[in-house]
Structures are given as C-alpha cells and as structure tokens.
Amino acid sequence: MNKPLPPRYSPSLVALHWLTLLLIIGAYASIELRELFERGTPERDFMKWLHFNLGLTVFAVTGARLVARWFTPLPAALAGTPGWQVLSARLLHLGLYLLLLAIPLLGWAIRSAEGHEVSLWGLGIPALLPANEERAELLEEVHEVLGTVGYFLIGLHALAALVHHYVQSDDTLRRMLPARR
C-alpha cells in the first residue's frame, strides 16, 4: 500500500534549502566584495578564500540535499497546478541542482589547475587536475558564466515562489518555510 504524500517538505529538506541559500549569498557576496580590495592584499585574498570555501560547502550541502531527497517523500504538486508550471518547476530545479554541483566543482578544478594547494576550511583535499594555467583560465571563464546563469536561475526561482504566494495565493512557498509550532 502506498503512503500518502506529505503536504510539505521535510524539516531536513527545508533546513538544507535555507542553509544553501545562506551559503550562496555568502559565496556571491564574497567574490563581489573582493573587488573593494587591491590585488595582493590580505583582505582580497581572504575574500577569495571565503568564496572558495563557501562554494565547496554549497557542493557538500547539495550532496546532502540530494541524499535527503532520495530518502524523503516529496509533496506532490498542488491540486490544480497547470502541467506547464509543474514541468517548468522541475526543469528549473534540475538547472539549479546542476549549477549547485558544477560551479563549486569548477572552482575546485580552477584552484587545482592554477597549481594551488586545495583545502576546505583548512583540511587538505586532493587536486582535481594537474597544474595547467591555460586550462585554469578556460575553467574560470566557464565558472564565471555559470555564476551569472546562477544569478538568473536563483532570481527566477525566488520570483516564482513570490508569484505563487502573493499572486496565486497558494501554499507553494509555505511548504518550504520552517513549520510554525
């Protein structure tokens, strides 16, 4: 017998969703704020270090989210949701997950290809690639383009949630908010 689907996302998925958002804000903010500091200064180096570590943490948390999604039943689309919206949401989520994995992996590959030691919050991790400056530059271009795509997909995701909440007056956003006690 099939269990009924839950009316909202599990507390673990809700927590991981909002943690991911905070980490992404930190990663994007740190790389933008680095421009306030001159090249070669400790402050600029710190912003780059923070960007890298927050980005790889996004990768790890995304892995945890995917595991949680595998083992946790997800709520069905709300009754009356048009098929095109369901498909659009699935495609947008797929795009976001791909970016949440690809962008940090590219950052890791860039650091490796630049010949830098690679660590996550001070713990050494293996290089993904041998040092190759030409490859590092190409990877950095792809990383930056995907980062820009990320801005748009995250904005579209947030806009869709707000339209559901304020225009369509449905529970789409509420299902991803922490439960009230």
C-alpha positions in Angstrom: 0.0 0.0 0.0 1.3 3.5 -0.9 1.7 6.0 1.8 0.1 9.4 1.1 2.5 12.1 0.1 3.3 14.7 2.7 1.7 18.2 2.5 5.0 20.0 2.9 8.8 19.4 2.6 10.5 17.6 5.4 12.3 19.6 8.1 15.6 18.3 6.9 15.0 19.5 3.3 13.7 22.8 4.5 16.8 23.4 6.6 19.1 22.3 3.8 17.3 24.6 1.4 17.7 27.7 3.5 21.3 26.8 4.5 22.1 26.5 0.8 20.6 30.0 0.2 22.8 31.5 3.0 25.9 29.8 1.7 25.2 31.0 -1.8 24.6 34.6 -0.6 28.0 34.4 1.2 29.8 32.9 -1.8 28.4 35.5 -4.3 28.9 38.4 -1.8 32.5 37.4 -1.0 33.6 37.3 -4.7 31.8 40.6 -5.4 33.3 42.3 -2.2 36.8 41.2 -3.2 36.7 44.0 -5.8 36.8 46.5 -3.0 40.4 45.4 -2.2 43.6 45.8 -4.2 45.2 42.8 -5.7 47.7 41.0 -3.4 46.2 42.4 -0.2 45.3 40.0 2.7 41.7 41.3 2.6 41.3 40.4 -1.1 42.9 37.0 -0.5 40.6 36.4 2.4 37.5 37.1 0.2 38.7 34.7 -2.4 39.4 32.1 0.3 36.0 32.6 1.8 34.4 32.4 -1.7 36.1 29.1 -2.4 35.3 27.6 1.0 31.6 28.7 0.9 31.3 27.4 -2.7 32.7 23.9 -1.8 30.4 23.9 1.2 27.5 24.5 -1.2 28.7 21.4 -3.1 28.7 19.3 0.1 25.3 20.6 1.3 23.8 20.0 -2.2 25.1 16.4 -1.9 23.3 16.1 1.4 20.1 17.6 -0.1 20.2 15.0 -2.9 20.6 12.2 -0.4 17.7 13.6 1.7 15.5 14.0 -1.4 16.2 10.3 -2.3 15.1 9.1 1.2 12.4 11.6 1.9 9.0 11.7 0.2 8.4 15.0 -1.6 5.0 16.7 -1.6 3.0 16.4 -4.8 2.3 19.4 -6.9 -0.6 21.4 -5.5 -4.0 20.4 -6.9 -4.9 22.5 -9.9 -1.4 23.4 -10.8 -1.1 23.5 -14.6 1.1 20.9 -16.2 3.4 23.6 -17.8 4.1 25.0 -14.3 4.9 21.6 -12.9 7.3 20.9 -15.8 8.8 24.4 -15.6 9.4 23.9 -11.8 11.1 20.5 -12.4 13.3 21.9 -15.2 14.2 25.0 -13.0 15.1 22.7 -10.0 17.2 20.5 -12.3 19.1 23.5 -13.6 19.6 24.8 -10.1 20.9 21.4 -8.8 23.3 21.1 -11.8 24.7 24.6 -11.1 25.0 23.9 -7.4 27.2 20.9 -8.3 29.0 22.3 -11.4 30.0 25.7 -10.2 31.8 24.5 -7.0 33.4 21.6 -8.9 34.7 24.1 -11.4 36.1 26.3 -8.6 37.9 23.3 -7.2 39.2 22.4 -10.7 40.4 26.1 -11.2 42.4 26.1 -7.9 43.9 22.7 -8.9 44.8 23.9 -12.4 46.4 27.0 -11.0 48.7 24.8 -9.0 47.5 25.9 -5.6 47.2 23.7 -2.7 43.5 22.9 -2.2 41.8 22.8 1.2 38.3 23.1 2.6 38.2 25.1 5.8 41.8 24.2 6.4 41.6 20.5 5.7 43.6 19.4 2.7 41.7 17.9 -0.2 43.2 16.4 -3.4 43.7 18.4 -6.5 41.2 17.5 -9.3 43.6 18.4 -12.1 47.3 18.8 -12.7 48.6 22.4 -12.9 47.9 24.0 -16.3 47.4 27.8 -16.4 45.7 27.7 -19.8 43.2 25.2 -18.6 42.7 27.2 -15.4 41.8 30.3 -17.5 39.3 28.4 -19.6 37.7 26.8 -16.5 37.5 30.3 -14.8 35.6 31.6 -17.8 33.1 28.8 -17.6 32.8 29.2 -13.8 32.0 32.9 -14.2 29.4 32.3 -17.0 27.7 29.7 -14.9 27.8 32.0 -11.9 26.0 34.6 -13.9 23.4 32.0 -15.1 23.1 31.1 -11.4 22.0 34.7 -10.6 19.2 34.5 -13.1 18.0 31.0 -12.1 18.0 31.9 -8.4 16.1 35.1 -9.2 13.6 33.2 -11.3 13.2 30.6 -8.6 12.5 33.3 -6.0 10.2 35.2 -8.3 8.2 32.0 -9.0 7.8 31.4 -5.2 6.7 35.0 -4.7 4.2 34.8 -7.5 2.7 31.6 -6.1 2.5 33.3 -2.6 1.2 36.7 -3.5 -0.5 36.4 -6.9 -1.8 32.8 -6.9 -2.3 32.8 -3.1 -1.3 29.1 -2.9 0.9 27.2 -0.4 3.9 26.6 -2.7 6.2 28.9 -0.7 4.7 27.9 2.7 5.6 24.3 2.1 9.3 25.3 2.0 9.2 27.6 5.0 10.1 26.3 8.5 7.0 24.9 10.2 5.3 27.0 12.8 4.9 25.5 16.2 
